[in-house]
Amino acid sequence: MLNKAKVERKPDLKAEKEVVYAAKKTQRKQQLKEKNAKRRCKGLKRKEK
């Protein structure tokens, strides 16, 4: 009888790559949000002067 609990699984590289890509995409979106927020603040300060 084979011990099925000890089956060695190969890593799912495609799934891992997708997870990394999604994380990078989320990080880029957050950076753009922050950048745009800073621009809006600077724009408002200029108008007030």
HTML snippet that shows the backbone in 3Dmol.js (N, CA, C, O; Angstrom):
<script src="https://3Dmol.org/build/3Dmol-min.js"></script>
<div id="view" style="width:600px;height:400px;position:relative"></div>
<script>
const pdb = `
ATOM      1  N   MET A   1       0.848  -1.192   0.000  1.00  0.00           N
ATOM      2  CA  MET A   1       0.000   0.000   0.000  1.00  0.00           C
ATOM      3  C   MET A   1       0.891   1.252   0.000  1.00  0.00           C
ATOM      4  O   MET A   1       1.845   1.350   0.772  1.00  0.00           O
ATOM      5  N   LEU A   2       0.566   2.184  -0.861  1.00  0.00           N
ATOM      6  CA  LEU A   2       1.349   3.415  -0.964  1.00  0.00           C
ATOM      7  C   LEU A   2       0.877   4.438   0.063  1.00  0.00           C
ATOM      8  O   LEU A   2      -0.311   4.542   0.366  1.00  0.00           O
ATOM      9  N   ASN A   3       1.825   5.177   0.580  1.00  0.00           N
ATOM     10  CA  ASN A   3       1.488   6.234   1.521  1.00  0.00           C
ATOM     11  C   ASN A   3       1.236   7.507   0.716  1.00  0.00           C
ATOM     12  O   ASN A   3       2.186   8.166   0.294  1.00  0.00           O
ATOM     13  N   LYS A   4      -0.013   7.856   0.503  1.00  0.00           N
ATOM     14  CA  LYS A   4      -0.366   8.997  -0.346  1.00  0.00           C
ATOM     15  C   LYS A   4      -0.128  10.341   0.348  1.00  0.00           C
ATOM     16  O   LYS A   4      -0.110  11.384  -0.306  1.00  0.00           O
ATOM     17  N   ALA A   5       0.050  10.315   1.638  1.00  0.00           N
ATOM     18  CA  ALA A   5       0.270  11.557   2.380  1.00  0.00           C
ATOM     19  C   ALA A   5       1.639  12.157   2.077  1.00  0.00           C
ATOM     20  O   ALA A   5       1.848  13.356   2.260  1.00  0.00           O
ATOM     21  N   LYS A   6       2.566  11.329   1.616  1.00  0.00           N
ATOM     22  CA  LYS A   6       3.920  11.818   1.379  1.00  0.00           C
ATOM     23  C   LYS A   6       4.199  12.077  -0.094  1.00  0.00           C
ATOM     24  O   LYS A   6       5.352  12.028  -0.522  1.00  0.00           O
ATOM     25  N   VAL A   7       3.164  12.349  -0.869  1.00  0.00           N
ATOM     26  CA  VAL A   7       3.353  12.641  -2.286  1.00  0.00           C
ATOM     27  C   VAL A   7       4.024  14.003  -2.391  1.00  0.00           C
ATOM     28  O   VAL A   7       3.542  14.987  -1.829  1.00  0.00           O
ATOM     29  N   GLU A   8       5.122  14.053  -3.105  1.00  0.00           N
ATOM     30  CA  GLU A   8       5.849  15.307  -3.269  1.00  0.00           C
ATOM     31  C   GLU A   8       5.220  16.092  -4.414  1.00  0.00           C
ATOM     32  O   GLU A   8       5.126  15.595  -5.536  1.00  0.00           O
ATOM     33  N   ARG A   9       4.800  17.283  -4.137  1.00  0.00           N
ATOM     34  CA  ARG A   9       4.139  18.100  -5.160  1.00  0.00           C
ATOM     35  C   ARG A   9       5.127  19.109  -5.736  1.00  0.00           C
ATOM     36  O   ARG A   9       5.940  19.699  -5.025  1.00  0.00           O
ATOM     37  N   LYS A  10       5.024  19.282  -7.037  1.00  0.00           N
ATOM     38  CA  LYS A  10       5.868  20.283  -7.695  1.00  0.00           C
ATOM     39  C   LYS A  10       5.235  21.651  -7.464  1.00  0.00           C
ATOM     40  O   LYS A  10       4.010  21.767  -7.444  1.00  0.00           O
ATOM     41  N   PRO A  11       6.034  22.661  -7.295  1.00  0.00           N
ATOM     42  CA  PRO A  11       5.467  23.994  -7.064  1.00  0.00           C
ATOM     43  C   PRO A  11       4.719  24.490  -8.300  1.00  0.00           C
ATOM     44  O   PRO A  11       5.151  24.280  -9.434  1.00  0.00           O
ATOM     45  N   ASP A  12       3.598  25.146  -8.055  1.00  0.00           N
ATOM     46  CA  ASP A  12       2.799  25.691  -9.150  1.00  0.00           C
ATOM     47  C   ASP A  12       3.365  27.072  -9.485  1.00  0.00           C
ATOM     48  O   ASP A  12       2.962  28.079  -8.904  1.00  0.00           O
ATOM     49  N   LEU A  13       4.298  27.098 -10.424  1.00  0.00           N
ATOM     50  CA  LEU A  13       5.010  28.337 -10.744  1.00  0.00           C
ATOM     51  C   LEU A  13       4.088  29.383 -11.352  1.00  0.00           C
ATOM     52  O   LEU A  13       4.248  30.577 -11.095  1.00  0.00           O
ATOM     53  N   LYS A  14       3.134  28.951 -12.149  1.00  0.00           N
ATOM     54  CA  LYS A  14       2.213  29.900 -12.774  1.00  0.00           C
ATOM     55  C   LYS A  14       1.382  30.623 -11.710  1.00  0.00           C
ATOM     56  O   LYS A  14       1.232  31.844 -11.757  1.00  0.00           O
ATOM     57  N   ALA A  15       0.856  29.875 -10.771  1.00  0.00           N
ATOM     58  CA  ALA A  15       0.056  30.474  -9.701  1.00  0.00           C
ATOM     59  C   ALA A  15       0.909  31.413  -8.853  1.00  0.00           C
ATOM     60  O   ALA A  15       0.463  32.492  -8.464  1.00  0.00           O
ATOM     61  N   GLU A  16       2.133  30.992  -8.572  1.00  0.00           N
ATOM     62  CA  GLU A  16       3.033  31.826  -7.772  1.00  0.00           C
ATOM     63  C   GLU A  16       3.346  33.127  -8.505  1.00  0.00           C
ATOM     64  O   GLU A  16       3.385  34.196  -7.896  1.00  0.00           O
ATOM     65  N   LYS A  17       3.566  33.030  -9.809  1.00  0.00           N
ATOM     66  CA  LYS A  17       3.863  34.200 -10.625  1.00  0.00           C
ATOM     67  C   LYS A  17       2.676  35.172 -10.624  1.00  0.00           C
ATOM     68  O   LYS A  17       2.859  36.387 -10.549  1.00  0.00           O
ATOM     69  N   GLU A  18       1.461  34.622 -10.708  1.00  0.00           N
ATOM     70  CA  GLU A  18       0.259  35.455 -10.697  1.00  0.00           C
ATOM     71  C   GLU A  18       0.097  36.178  -9.369  1.00  0.00           C
ATOM     72  O   GLU A  18      -0.317  37.337  -9.336  1.00  0.00           O
ATOM     73  N   VAL A  19       0.420  35.501  -8.277  1.00  0.00           N
ATOM     74  CA  VAL A  19       0.321  36.121  -6.952  1.00  0.00           C
ATOM     75  C   VAL A  19       1.303  37.280  -6.846  1.00  0.00           C
ATOM     76  O   VAL A  19       0.952  38.350  -6.348  1.00  0.00           O
ATOM     77  N   VAL A  20       2.527  37.072  -7.310  1.00  0.00           N
ATOM     78  CA  VAL A  20       3.554  38.117  -7.267  1.00  0.00           C
ATOM     79  C   VAL A  20       3.124  39.293  -8.139  1.00  0.00           C
ATOM     80  O   VAL A  20       3.266  40.449  -7.739  1.00  0.00           O
ATOM     81  N   TYR A  21       2.597  38.999  -9.336  1.00  0.00           N
ATOM     82  CA  TYR A  21       2.153  40.046 -10.246  1.00  0.00           C
ATOM     83  C   TYR A  21       1.024  40.868  -9.620  1.00  0.00           C
ATOM     84  O   TYR A  21       1.023  42.096  -9.705  1.00  0.00           O
ATOM     85  N   ALA A  22       0.071  40.187  -8.995  1.00  0.00           N
ATOM     86  CA  ALA A  22      -1.050  40.884  -8.361  1.00  0.00           C
ATOM     87  C   ALA A  22      -0.562  41.787  -7.231  1.00  0.00           C
ATOM     88  O   ALA A  22      -1.061  42.900  -7.065  1.00  0.00           O
ATOM     89  N   ALA A  23       0.403  41.315  -6.460  1.00  0.00           N
ATOM     90  CA  ALA A  23       0.937  42.114  -5.354  1.00  0.00           C
ATOM     91  C   ALA A  23       1.644  43.355  -5.887  1.00  0.00           C
ATOM     92  O   ALA A  23       1.483  44.446  -5.339  1.00  0.00           O
ATOM     93  N   LYS A  24       2.426  43.196  -6.952  1.00  0.00           N
ATOM     94  CA  LYS A  24       3.129  44.340  -7.541  1.00  0.00           C
ATOM     95  C   LYS A  24       2.136  45.336  -8.116  1.00  0.00           C
ATOM     96  O   LYS A  24       2.320  46.546  -7.984  1.00  0.00           O
ATOM     97  N   LYS A  25       1.084  44.836  -8.754  1.00  0.00           N
ATOM     98  CA  LYS A  25       0.070  45.703  -9.349  1.00  0.00           C
ATOM     99  C   LYS A  25      -0.632  46.522  -8.261  1.00  0.00           C
ATOM    100  O   LYS A  25      -0.877  47.717  -8.432  1.00  0.00           O
ATOM    101  N   THR A  26      -0.950  45.873  -7.154  1.00  0.00           N
ATOM    102  CA  THR A  26      -1.586  46.559  -6.031  1.00  0.00           C
ATOM    103  C   THR A  26      -0.663  47.636  -5.470  1.00  0.00           C
ATOM    104  O   THR A  26      -1.111  48.732  -5.131  1.00  0.00           O
ATOM    105  N   GLN A  27       0.623  47.320  -5.375  1.00  0.00           N
ATOM    106  CA  GLN A  27       1.595  48.280  -4.853  1.00  0.00           C
ATOM    107  C   GLN A  27       1.699  49.486  -5.787  1.00  0.00           C
ATOM    108  O   GLN A  27       1.752  50.627  -5.327  1.00  0.00           O
ATOM    109  N   ARG A  28       1.727  49.233  -7.102  1.00  0.00           N
ATOM    110  CA  ARG A  28       1.803  50.339  -8.065  1.00  0.00           C
ATOM    111  C   ARG A  28       0.567  51.229  -7.977  1.00  0.00           C
ATOM    112  O   ARG A  28       0.676  52.453  -8.047  1.00  0.00           O
ATOM    113  N   LYS A  29      -0.604  50.618  -7.825  1.00  0.00           N
ATOM    114  CA  LYS A  29      -1.842  51.395  -7.701  1.00  0.00           C
ATOM    115  C   LYS A  29      -1.788  52.300  -6.475  1.00  0.00           C
ATOM    116  O   LYS A  29      -2.174  53.467  -6.538  1.00  0.00           O
ATOM    117  N   GLN A  30      -1.304  51.752  -5.354  1.00  0.00           N
ATOM    118  CA  GLN A  30      -1.209  52.524  -4.118  1.00  0.00           C
ATOM    119  C   GLN A  30      -0.249  53.696  -4.282  1.00  0.00           C
ATOM    120  O   GLN A  30      -0.527  54.801  -3.816  1.00  0.00           O
ATOM    121  N   GLN A  31       0.884  53.455  -4.947  1.00  0.00           N
ATOM    122  CA  GLN A  31       1.857  54.526  -5.166  1.00  0.00           C
ATOM    123  C   GLN A  31       1.255  55.623  -6.037  1.00  0.00           C
ATOM    124  O   GLN A  31       1.469  56.807  -5.778  1.00  0.00           O
ATOM    125  N   LEU A  32       0.500  55.236  -7.073  1.00  0.00           N
ATOM    126  CA  LEU A  32      -0.127  56.237  -7.932  1.00  0.00           C
ATOM    127  C   LEU A  32      -1.163  57.043  -7.163  1.00  0.00           C
ATOM    128  O   LEU A  32      -1.279  58.253  -7.356  1.00  0.00           O
ATOM    129  N   LYS A  33      -1.920  56.372  -6.284  1.00  0.00           N
ATOM    130  CA  LYS A  33      -2.913  57.080  -5.469  1.00  0.00           C
ATOM    131  C   LYS A  33      -2.232  58.139  -4.614  1.00  0.00           C
ATOM    132  O   LYS A  33      -2.689  59.280  -4.535  1.00  0.00           O
ATOM    133  N   GLU A  34      -1.122  57.742  -3.967  1.00  0.00           N
ATOM    134  CA  GLU A  34      -0.392  58.676  -3.110  1.00  0.00           C
ATOM    135  C   GLU A  34       0.179  59.832  -3.920  1.00  0.00           C
ATOM    136  O   GLU A  34       0.132  60.984  -3.489  1.00  0.00           O
ATOM    137  N   LYS A  35       0.715  59.521  -5.090  1.00  0.00           N
ATOM    138  CA  LYS A  35       1.298  60.541  -5.954  1.00  0.00           C
ATOM    139  C   LYS A  35       0.225  61.542  -6.388  1.00  0.00           C
ATOM    140  O   LYS A  35       0.448  62.752  -6.364  1.00  0.00           O
ATOM    141  N   ASN A  36      -0.936  61.025  -6.783  1.00  0.00           N
ATOM    142  CA  ASN A  36      -2.021  61.896  -7.219  1.00  0.00           C
ATOM    143  C   ASN A  36      -2.567  62.724  -6.062  1.00  0.00           C
ATOM    144  O   ASN A  36      -2.946  63.880  -6.251  1.00  0.00           O
ATOM    145  N   ALA A  37      -2.610  62.147  -4.877  1.00  0.00           N
ATOM    146  CA  ALA A  37      -3.078  62.882  -3.707  1.00  0.00           C
ATOM    147  C   ALA A  37      -2.137  64.049  -3.407  1.00  0.00           C
ATOM    148  O   ALA A  37      -2.588  65.148  -3.083  1.00  0.00           O
ATOM    149  N   LYS A  38      -0.831  63.808  -3.516  1.00  0.00           N
ATOM    150  CA  LYS A  38       0.147  64.876  -3.291  1.00  0.00           C
ATOM    151  C   LYS A  38      -0.027  65.978  -4.325  1.00  0.00           C
ATOM    152  O   LYS A  38       0.038  67.164  -4.002  1.00  0.00           O
ATOM    153  N   ARG A  39      -0.249  65.573  -5.580  1.00  0.00           N
ATOM    154  CA  ARG A  39      -0.441  66.566  -6.641  1.00  0.00           C
ATOM    155  C   ARG A  39      -1.669  67.421  -6.360  1.00  0.00           C
ATOM    156  O   ARG A  39      -1.644  68.638  -6.544  1.00  0.00           O
ATOM    157  N   ARG A  40      -2.756  66.769  -5.910  1.00  0.00           N
ATOM    158  CA  ARG A  40      -3.980  67.519  -5.618  1.00  0.00           C
ATOM    159  C   ARG A  40      -3.746  68.514  -4.494  1.00  0.00           C
ATOM    160  O   ARG A  40      -4.221  69.648  -4.554  1.00  0.00           O
ATOM    161  N   CYS A  41      -3.015  68.091  -3.469  1.00  0.00           N
ATOM    162  CA  CYS A  41      -2.724  68.987  -2.346  1.00  0.00           C
ATOM    163  C   CYS A  41      -1.898  70.178  -2.810  1.00  0.00           C
ATOM    164  O   CYS A  41      -2.173  71.315  -2.426  1.00  0.00           O
ATOM    165  N   LYS A  42      -0.895  69.925  -3.629  1.00  0.00           N
ATOM    166  CA  LYS A  42      -0.059  71.006  -4.144  1.00  0.00           C
ATOM    167  C   LYS A  42      -0.890  71.946  -5.001  1.00  0.00           C
ATOM    168  O   LYS A  42      -0.730  73.164  -4.928  1.00  0.00           O
ATOM    169  N   GLY A  43      -1.773  71.386  -5.810  1.00  0.00           N
ATOM    170  CA  GLY A  43      -2.634  72.192  -6.671  1.00  0.00           C
ATOM    171  C   GLY A  43      -3.550  73.080  -5.854  1.00  0.00           C
ATOM    172  O   GLY A  43      -3.763  74.239  -6.212  1.00  0.00           O
ATOM    173  N   LEU A  44      -4.091  72.568  -4.774  1.00  0.00           N
ATOM    174  CA  LEU A  44      -4.978  73.350  -3.921  1.00  0.00           C
ATOM    175  C   LEU A  44      -4.211  74.470  -3.234  1.00  0.00           C
ATOM    176  O   LEU A  44      -4.728  75.577  -3.085  1.00  0.00           O
ATOM    177  N   LYS A  45      -2.984  74.189  -2.816  1.00  0.00           N
ATOM    178  CA  LYS A  45      -2.176  75.208  -2.151  1.00  0.00           C
ATOM    179  C   LYS A  45      -1.869  76.356  -3.099  1.00  0.00           C
ATOM    180  O   LYS A  45      -1.862  77.517  -2.689  1.00  0.00           O
ATOM    181  N   ARG A  46      -1.616  76.042  -4.359  1.00  0.00           N
ATOM    182  CA  ARG A  46      -1.322  77.093  -5.335  1.00  0.00           C
ATOM    183  C   ARG A  46      -2.527  77.998  -5.552  1.00  0.00           C
ATOM    184  O   ARG A  46      -2.384  79.213  -5.693  1.00  0.00           O
ATOM    185  N   LYS A  47      -3.709  77.402  -5.579  1.00  0.00           N
ATOM    186  CA  LYS A  47      -4.920  78.186  -5.826  1.00  0.00           C
ATOM    187  C   LYS A  47      -5.237  79.120  -4.667  1.00  0.00           C
ATOM    188  O   LYS A  47      -5.793  80.200  -4.869  1.00  0.00           O
ATOM    189  N   GLU A  48      -4.882  78.704  -3.444  1.00  0.00           N
ATOM    190  CA  GLU A  48      -5.180  79.514  -2.270  1.00  0.00           C
ATOM    191  C   GLU A  48      -4.324  80.767  -2.196  1.00  0.00           C
ATOM    192  O   GLU A  48      -4.747  81.762  -1.608  1.00  0.00           O
ATOM    193  N   LYS A  49      -3.133  80.743  -2.775  1.00  0.00           N
ATOM    194  CA  LYS A  49      -2.211  81.883  -2.667  1.00  0.00           C
ATOM    195  C   LYS A  49      -2.666  83.075  -3.431  1.00  0.00           C
ATOM    196  O   LYS A  49      -1.990  84.104  -3.431  1.00  0.00           O
TER     197      LYS A  49
END
`;
const viewer = $3Dmol.createViewer("view");
viewer.addModel(pdb, "pdb");
viewer.setStyle({}, {cartoon: {color: "spectrum"}});
viewer.zoomTo();
viewer.render();
</script>
